[in-house]
Structure formats: C-alpha cells, structure tokens
Amino acid sequence: MKAMKSATLLRMSKRAAIGVVVLAGGCVNVTAPDKPIVINLNINITQEVVYRLDGEAKTLIQQNPGIF
C-alpha cells in the first residue's frame, strides 16, 4: 500500500515537473516602443535674489540713474 502511494506521488510530481517545463519554455520578445517615452514634469522654480550695496555705490547709482 505504501509503495503504491509512493509510486503515485512520484508520477504526479513528474507530471507537474513536465508541465512547469512546458509552460516556462515559451519565448519572450521584448521590443522598443515606436514613439519616445515622454515624462512631463510640472516644476515651478522660484528664485529670490538678495543683494546688498555698499553705501558709496548706492549714492553713486542714485546720482547717476542712467548708468543702468
């Protein structure tokens, strides 16, 4: 009785192994897309500039507003 169960289990495991090999033996094709991949990044960059003027430079600019 034990030998029969063992033989049956062996046959079932062989069949399962064959099934896995058949299913895994397929061919896989990977191709590049026709159109380029577009990644749209909505990025808002805000820049704040802080400046300090020397007192002498500040008076020079105020006296000659047309230089800039």
CORURRA-V806493 format. One record per residue. N is the residue number from 1. PHI is phi in radians with two decimals (* if undefined). OMEGA is omega as a letter, one per 30 degrees, with the letter a starting at -180 (NA if undefined). BURIAL is 1 if it has 24 or more other ideal C-beta (glycine too) atoms within 12 Angstrom, else 0. Layout:
BEGIN
n: <N;N>
phi: <PHI;PHI>
omega: <OMEGA;OMEGA>
burial: <BURIAL;BURIAL>
END
This chain:
BEGIN
n: <1;2;3;4;5;6;7;8;9;10;11;12;13;14;15;16;17;18;19;20;21;22;23;24;25;26;27;28;29;30;31;32;33;34;35;36;37;38;39;40;41;42;43;44;45;46;47;48;49;50;51;52;53;54;55;56;57;58;59;60;61;62;63;64;65;66;67;68>
phi: <*;-1.12;-1.14;-1.16;-1.13;-1.15;-1.14;-1.14;-1.11;-1.14;-1.11;-1.15;-1.21;-1.13;-1.11;-1.12;-1.13;-1.12;-1.09;-1.14;-1.12;-1.13;-1.24;-1.44;-1.45;-1.23;-1.68;-2.01;-1.91;-2.09;-2.17;-1.33;-1.21;-1.21;-1.78;-1.20;-1.42;-1.93;-1.99;-1.66;-1.86;-1.53;-2.10;-1.96;-1.91;-1.99;-2.07;-2.04;-1.88;-1.96;-2.30;-2.26;-1.89;-1.16;-0.99;-1.17;-1.17;-1.13;-1.16;-1.10;-1.17;-1.16;-1.33;-2.18;-1.20;-1.46;-1.32;-2.02>
omega: <l;l;l;l;l;l;l;l;l;l;a;a;l;l;l;l;l;l;l;l;l;a;a;a;a;a;l;l;l;l;l;l;l;a;l;l;a;l;a;l;l;a;l;a;l;a;l;a;l;a;l;l;l;a;a;l;a;l;l;l;l;a;a;a;a;a;l;NA>
burial: <0;0;0;0;0;0;0;0;0;0;0;0;0;0;0;0;0;0;0;0;0;0;0;0;0;0;0;0;0;0;0;0;0;0;0;0;0;0;0;0;0;0;0;0;0;0;0;0;0;0;0;0;0;0;0;0;0;0;0;0;0;0;0;0;0;0;0;0>
END
